[in-house]
Amino acid sequence: MGNRAGIRILLAGFFSQLLCLGIARFAYTPLIPLMQPAGLTEWLAGLLATVNYVGYFAGALLAVRLSQWQWKFYVYRCGLVLAVVTTLAMGLSDNPLIWGLSRFFAGLSAAASMLLASGLILHQLKQHGRPAELGLHFAGLGLGIALVAVAVELCSQLGLSWQAQWNWLAALSLLLVIPAWCWLPVPKPASSQAIATQKPVIDPQLLRGLYLMYFCAGYGYVVTVTFIVSMAKQDAALSGGANWAFAVLGLAAAPATLVWDRIARRQGYLPSLRLALAINTFAIVLPALWTAPWSLMLSALLFGGSFIGCVSLMLTLAGRLYPDKPAQLMGKMTLCYGTAQVVAPAFSGWLAAASGDFHSSLIVAGGIAALGVLILSWLVRRTAIDHLAMRRE
């Protein structure tokens, strides 16, 4: 495989992230305030976010069970179709049941891009001797967040309704699906040796530590990324910059994946994960400590640059530890991440409705993320995971 072909494979993942995460998943966040007059209360917004992560959770379970590369590839393509259909469905109805079904299947689509595409890309890069890194792939997530934030802000200024905005995003989805579909080639059939059952290669205790840490990271992540726009619009001093804060979050995330790849090469995966999660923790609690436009923008900048590092480094680490079946370990890790994402939005929405703001939700999320930092500090002192991952370069 030449360098050009390898870039095309990574760009297929990049566009799948733009589509399945940036639009199908994260367009919902800046559109929540516009949908509130149609009956989207804070509690319902949190519930729909939870339903989305139930779908993501189901997708992670499916990724764990799929063993054949060809089946993973076909399910990945199904996820691309679901991303387009669910985006269109959000603008065609104001029925909460339709919204819920759309959010669920959008979650399945997100899992296809986040897990199956990641595994397929690592598999094909490994087969041709290219570095097992996903920085360019995950850059699509950050750019997708920025894209929808800017699009919603500009369309809102033009007076477009929330239905029209969902419809325009669905039209954009039809363009993004083309490279995501065409540039990831069909995987070759695996040899009998390649599909043999792989034995565990790391201490189960360390693996449990990774699972628990990723649960903590997932809880901290989902509260901010779901409610940052609504949180800002609740405060008159911050409301003008709500969508722009979400755009800053995405713009910070887009190049950060490549930066975290470089940091991991020098420092190792676990120290890099600890640094990323520590920055993420500070970013989560910052708007609760200081209610000012600068704190919101700084929080968005730090959050965007750090949460994507946690995800990219964790899934790349999974791919290095289990190179023959990366999606299975990715799926198990994501089940932990997804469990937090199922619990956190509904609880945080209820807490915000009860308290009148999102400060208490952010403090709880920051505390749980801080626990993840402590777990990583323990893992760093036991470096078997990092040594194994770096050997498999």
HUPEBEL-V859961 format. One record per run of one state. SS is the DSSP state (h for helix, s for strand, l for the rest). FROM is the first residue (numbers start at 0). LEN is the number of residues. Records with the same first field share a line. If there is no record, write none. Layout:
BEGIN
SS: FROM-LEN + FROM-LEN
END
This chain:
BEGIN
l: 0-2 + 23-3 + 38-3 + 65-3 + 92-3 + 127-7 + 157-4 + 182-21 + 234-4 + 267-1 + 289-3 + 321-4 + 355-3 + 380-3 + 391-2
h: 2-21 + 26-12 + 41-24 + 68-24 + 95-32 + 134-23 + 161-21 + 203-31 + 238-29 + 268-21 + 292-29 + 325-30 + 358-22 + 383-8
END
